Amino acid sequence: MALFLTIETTCDETAAAIVSDQLEVLSSVVASQDRLHQQYGGVVPELASRAHMERILPVIHEAVTRAGVRLDDIDAIAVAYTPGLAGSLLIGLTAAKSLCVALDRPLIAINHLQAHIYACRMAAGEDVFPCVGLVISGGHTCLYRCLNPLDFESLGCTLDDAAGEAFDKVAAMLRLPYPGGPSVEKAAASGDPKKYSFPRAFLDDPDCLDFSFSGLKTAVRYAITGPGRHDVAKVELPPQVISDIAASFQEAVVDCIVAKSFQALEKTNLQILCVGGGVAANRRLRQRLEEEAKNRGIRLIVAPLRLCTDNAVMGAIAVERWRAKLFAPLDLDVEPGVVRRGAKVPK
């Protein structure tokens, strides 16, 4: 049995896991930075990378200890090298390279977005490919044609803010706690999703599978400040108004995500939709996806809550690269950017 140490430091979670070539998860450790970034209402890249430096070795040590193995038992080191925050990615990649040299083990490079879809494979316990893959998180809102675990083609991405980023910014405008996703969802529970008619970019254009949430975010700002007022911080809103804005905003985001996902299925003639990323934890989104999938006879696989936010278990996609003998050179560098529409995701 081959064992893999997988490392994840793409944004603000320091994570490591031990998985086997049979996709058995022996351990999973995640150190969150939510409290660190809470006072800023979003992730501060420099602070994130410094926190990774402090936590990476303890997190790896704990993952190995929990698994009941030794570092010498590890057959390969896998690490997410793209996409993400450059400084954060460098911490994980440097740690992985160092272990590869010290242990004389191969390096496996992981695409973070492919890994989010592979979390659905881990949850399903069986093959889920080919499928349409939807990744919705703080930094990414993307659709992919996934022919197999390693063959991804970009169908559409956000042109500006990612869905999770929009949630964070709207939460800040409404003076709700960070992270914004859970806060907006909680406030929306007692709100009217039809109270405000917010824009839904590209909703009725089946030929465009891109997303745009910048205009929606601006519309929320105007709903808060009113015409001629620009200082959101000085506006005091009644609790019910906050809930109504949150619910209307959330519904607009959900409408766009659901519509584009099923337009992608129609365009590709695929029958399976796999959904991963932190925003996939949103209960309203899950409900709408389930309803639409049932109506259309589509198989829907949404990553379980523990695998939605960044983690190293989804790094088990390294097993697929191991089987294909796709190893990375030790001069591998980080690639912070996202592959845009129509491009093949590099193997």
N, C-alpha and C positions, 0 to 999 in steps of 0.2 A: 504493500500500500504506500503510495507516494503522499507526502505531506507538503502543504504550501503555507507559507506565512504571507498574508496579504495586508497591505498597508494603504490607508486612505487619509490624505491630508489636502484635499482639493480646495477646501474653503475654511470653515471654522470648527470642524470636528476632527479630533485626532483619534484614529481608529486602527485597530489591528485585529486579525482573526487567524485561526488555524483551521484549515479545511483539508479534506482528503480528496484523492482522485475519484472517490465514490460520491463526492459532494456531501460528505458528512461534515457538519460543523462541530469541531471539537471545542472551540472557544470563540468569544467575540467580546471585544472591549471597546467602548466609545467614551472619550472624554469630551464633554460639551463645553463650548465657550459662550453659551447664551448669556450668562451673568456678566461676563467680561464686556460684551458689546451692548448690553441692555441700555446703558446710560446714553449711548450714541444713537440709538434707534436703528442700528444696522451694523454690518460687519466692517470693522476698520482693518484693512489689509495688513498694515504693519504690526498691529497688535495681534492679529491672528497668527502671523508667521512666528512672532516671538513666543506665543503660547505653545505653538507646535514644537518649537525647540526645547521648551521645558518639559513637555509631556511625552514626546515621541518614544524615548527609551523606556520610561516607566510603563507606558501602554503596551509596548512590545513585550516587555518582561512579564507583565501580568497575563497577556494572551498566551504566552508559552507556558507559564506556570499553571494557568487554569486548564490548559489542554493536557497537562500531565506528561509533557514531552520535554526534550532538551533541544537547544538550537541545532545541535549536531544531527538531530533526527529530521530536520527540515530538508526537503529535496529541492525546493526552488523558492525564490523570493519574488513576490509580485507587488507592484506599486502603481497607483494611478498617476499618470504623468500628463494627462490632458483630459478635458479642459479644466480651468480653475484659476485661482489667484496665483500669480507667478511665485511669490514668496512662499506661500503655503505649499505649493507643489514641490518646490526645491527642497524643503525640509524632508518630506517623505521620500523623494527620489534619492537624496544624499544618504539617508539612513539605509535605504534598500541596497544601494550600491556598496556601501561600507560592509554590510552583512554578506553580500555576495563575494566580495574580495576576502573577507575574513574566513568564511566558511567554504570557499571555492564552490559556490552554487550558482546556477544560471539565474539571470534576471528576466522577469516577464513584465512587459509594459501593458498597462491596462488603460483603456479609454473609459473614463468615468461615466459617460452617458450610455455606452454599451452595457456597462456594469449595472446601471439602474434597471435596464430592461432584463438583464440576467437575474435580477432579484425575483422577477416573476417566474423564471424557470426554476429557481430554488424553491419558491413557494408552491409551485404546481407539482413538483416532484416528478415531472416528466417533460418531454420535449414540447416546446410551445412555438417552434419555428416551422414554417415562415409565418410572420405576423406583421402587423403595424405596431410600432413601438412609439409610445408617447412619454416623453420625459418632461415633467413640470416641477420646477424647483425655484429656489431663490435666484439662481443665476441663469436658468435655462427653461425655455418652453419650445420643444422641438418634436417633430414627427419624423419617423424613419420607416422605410421599407426594410424589414429585417428578414433576409432570406435564410440565414442561419446565425448562430451566435457571433460570428466574426464577419459577416457580410451585411453591412448596413449602408443604405443610401438615404441621404437627407431629402425629405419631401417638403419640409417647411420649418421655419424657425421664427422666433420673435424678431421683429425689426427694430425694437427699442427695449423697453422694460420687459423682463421676464415676469411671469405671473406672481411668483413669490416675492419679487422685488416690489411689484405694485401693491401687494398686500401689506408689506412692511411700510411703504410710504403713505398709504391711505391710513394705516393704523396710527402713524406718527401725526398725521393731520387731525385725526379724531382724538388724539391724546390717549390712545390705547397702548398697553404695554408691548414691548418687543419680546419674542418674535411676533410679527404682525398677523401671520396666518391664523394661529389659534385664537388670538384676541379678536380679530374681525369676525371669525366664525362664531365665537361666543356672543358677541354683541348682536350679530345678525339673527340669532335664534329668536329674539323677541321683536324683530323688525319686520317691516312690510317690504318685500322684494319688488313690489310694483310702485312704490311711492315715488321713486325718481326714475326718469327715463334716461338712463345713461347709454352712451354709444357702444356699439358692438362692431368693431372693425372687421371688414371682409366677411361678415356673417353669411351673406347670401351669394357669395362668389365661390362656387365650387372649384373653379380653376386656380384659386389662390389658397394655398394651405399654410400661409404665413400667419403670424399673430402680431397684434399691436395693442399695447395697453397704455401707451403714453397719453393718448387723447382721453381715454377713460379716466385716468388719474387726474388730468386737468379738469375734466367735468366734475369730478368729486370736489376738487378744490373750489370751483365756482359755486357748487351747491353749499359749501360751508361758508364761504366769505360773502356771497352775493355779488351783484354787479358793482364795480367801482371800488371794491375792498380787496386788499391783497395780503394782509398780514393774518395768516391763519392762526398764529399763536395768540392773537388778541380776541379771538371769537369764542364765546362761551355758548355751547350747544346744550339743550335739554337732553337728558338720557334717551328719550324716545326718538328724537331726531338723529342722534348718533346711531341708534339701532337701525333706523330706517335707511340711513345712508349706507351703513355697513351691509345690510341685507340686499339693497339694490345694487351696490358695487359687486358683491359676491355673486349675485345672480348673473350680472353682465359677464363676468369672467367665466363662469361656468357655462353660460350659453356659447361663448366663443370656443372654449376648449372642446365641448361636446360636439358642436357642429363640425369643426375642422377634423376631429378624430374620425367621425363617420363619413365625412367627405373623402378622407384619405383611404378608408376601407373600400369605398365605392370605386375610387380611382385605381386602386391596385388589385381589386377583385380578391382581396384576402378576407378571411373569415375569423381571424383571431386578433384581438386588441390587447396589448400588454401595456400597463401603465405603471410608471415608477417616478420617484422624486418626492420631495417633501410636501408639495401641494397635493399630492395624491392622498394625503391623510385627511383632506377636507371631506367631511361627511356629506355635505350637499352635493359635491362633485361626484362622489361615489354613488350616491343615490340616483343621480341623473344618468350617469353612465350605465348603471345596472338596468334602469328602466328602458333606455334606448337600445341597449344590447339585447334585452329580452324581446322587445318589439321587432327587432330586425333579424333575430336568430343568429346573433354574433356571440362567439365565445369571448368573454371578458375575464382577464386576469389582472387584478390590481395587487401590487406588492402589499404584504401585510404591514401594519403600522410600524413595526420594529425595523422593517427594511425600507421604509419610505425615505426617512431622513438619512443623511450620509452615514455609511457604515462600511466595514471591511468584509462582511459576509458576501456582499454582492461581488466582491473581488474574486469569488470562486470562478468567475469567467476565465481566470488564469488556467484552470484545468483544461479548457477548450484550446487555449493557445499552447499548452504543454503537449497535448495530444497531436496538435498540428506542427509541433516542433518550431513554433514561432517564438524565438528567444530574442531579447534585446541586447545590443552592445552596451558596454559599460561607459561609452561616451554619449549615451542617450541624454537629450536635454528635454526640459519641460516645454509644452506647447499650450499656452494659456487659452488660445482662441478656439472658437466653435466652427465646425464644418458647416458651410452654408448650403442652401437649397440646391438640389441636383447633384451635389458632390458625393463621391464615395468616401465613406469613413475609412481612413487608412488601416490596413491590417497590421 
